[in-house]
Amino acid sequence: IPMTQYLILPGLGNSGPTHWQTYFEESSPQFKRVQQQSWTEPVCADWIANLDKAVHEYDPALVVLVAHSLACSTVAHWVKNYNRTIKGALLVAPSDPEADIYTFPAKGFAPVPLDPLPFPSIVVSSSNDIWVTPDRARHFAEHWGSEFLDIGAAGHVNADSGHYQWEEGLEILKRLG
């Protein structure tokens, strides 16, 4: 029986050993991290090319993306540029590269595409994430056609905000297969 393959897409800086994405990856061989050329000075075109290559290592109909932060924008750019369909995507704490606070050396991620995603998706947002306002996260979800889930004051939903194992995230992920 074919099994869902979960592709982990970390954001800027990659996800360290105590990040929930690493916990997910270590929890099952069905999780695989997509590696990028540069985690500190990302180039959108490189990130989406690596994502596309990773998706095609599997049956795309069985792939669910598990994106965090800047990787949520990566997914939107990937859809716009490659027009691919997959099983679904969990988009957690989508950072806003168009915001004034976002001064990282990330090339090509802004503006964030607002085209509908051609697959089921869930945007998980926090009410006190410094990298995206709740209204902006909801704006992304509405345009992408994603279910919007506000999990309250959870920071950037990363290790710094205490999200290590994040069992709630695994439960949310089950909704996508």
N, C-alpha and C positions, 0 to 999 in steps of 0.2 A: 504494500500500500504506500503510495507516494506521501511523503511528509512535508509539511510546511517548512521552508527554510527562512530563517530570520537573519537579515543582514543588518548588522549594527553599524550605524553611521554617527560617529562622534562629531562633536563640534570643534571649534578652535582649540588647539592644544591637546587634542585627543582626550580620552577618558582614562584617568589614572586607576591604580589598583583598588581604590576604595569606592569608585563610582559605580552606580547601579548598572550601567551598561556592561562593565567588566563582570559584575555579578551575574547578569543575564548570560553573558558569553560563557562563563565557567559553569553555568547550571545545566547546559545541554549541548551536545554536538550539533543540534539544529541551529545554533547561533554562531554566526561568523562575522568578525569585524572586517569592514572594508578599510584597507590601508590607503593612506594618501601620501603624495610626495612631500608635502609640507604641511605640518600641523600648526605652525606658528605664523606663516605668511601664505595662507591658502589662496589659490587661484581657482575661481569657480569652474572654468573650462576643464581644468585637470580633475577636480573633484567629481564633476558629473561624468567625465569619461571613465574614471575608475569605478564609479557607481554602475554605469552601463555595462562595463566589462564583468563586474561581479554578478549582476543580475543574470547575465547570459551564461553563467556557469551552471545555472539551474533552469528548471522549467519556470518561466516568469509567472505562470498562473499559480505557482506554489510559493512565491516570494512575498514576504512581508518585511517592509523596511522599518527599522527602529531608530529613528533619528532624534538627535538632541541638539538644541541651540542652533548654530549656524548651519548644521546639516539639514534642518527643516527647509531653509532657503535653497539648499542644494537640491533637495527633492523637487521643489517647485521649478527650478531652472532645468533640471533633468527632464521633467515632463514636457516643458516648453520646447526644449531643444531636440529631444529624442522621440517624443510622442509614444511612449511605451505604456503598456498596461500590465499591472501586477495584481497580486491578491489583495494587498492593502498596505497602509502605512500608519505607524504610530509616530506622531510629531510632537515631541515634548519640549516645552519651553523654547518656542521659536524666537531666537534673538532677532532684533530689528536692525539690520545693517544700515538702514536709512536714518536712524535716530542720531541726534547730535552726540550722545554719550558714546556711540560706537566709533572708536578711533583706531581700532586694530588694523594692521596692514592686510586686509582681506580684499582681493581684487576681483571685481566682476559680480559680486553678490547683490549689489544694489543697482537698480531697484528690484525689489522682490516681485517675481511674477505673481499675478493674481488670477491666473487661468484656473478653471476648475480641474481638479485632479480626476483622471478617468478610472478611479478605483476607490473603494471605501477607505476612509481615513479618520483619525481621531486626533485633534489638537488638545494637548494637555497643557494647561496654563496655571500660573500662580498669581495671586493677587499682589504680591510684592517682589516680583522679578525685576531687577534693575535693568535687564537687557531688553525688556519689552513691556509696554504698558498692557494692562488687561484689555483695554479697548482695541489696541493694535493687534493683540493676539486673536481677539474675537473677529476683527476685520479680516485677518488672514484666513481663519477658519471658514467664515462666511463665503469668501471668494473661492476658496479651494473646494467648497462643498463638504467640508469636514464636520463631524460631530465635534462640539466644543465642550470641554470638560474643565471647569475651574476647580482646582483642588485646594483652594484657600491659600493661606500665607505659607508658601513652600519655597520661597527664594527662587533660585535658578534651577531648582530640582536637580541638584548635583551633590557631590560629596560635601562641599562646603555648607550646604543647607541640610546635611544629615541624611541624604538619600543614598544609602549604601546598598542594601539588599532590595529595597523598594518592592515588597511583595504586592502592594496595591498596583504598581505598574505592570507586574506580570498578570494580574487579574484583568486589568484593562486590555492588555495585549490579547488575551484569549478571545475578546470580542471580534478580533480580526482573523482568527483562525489559528 
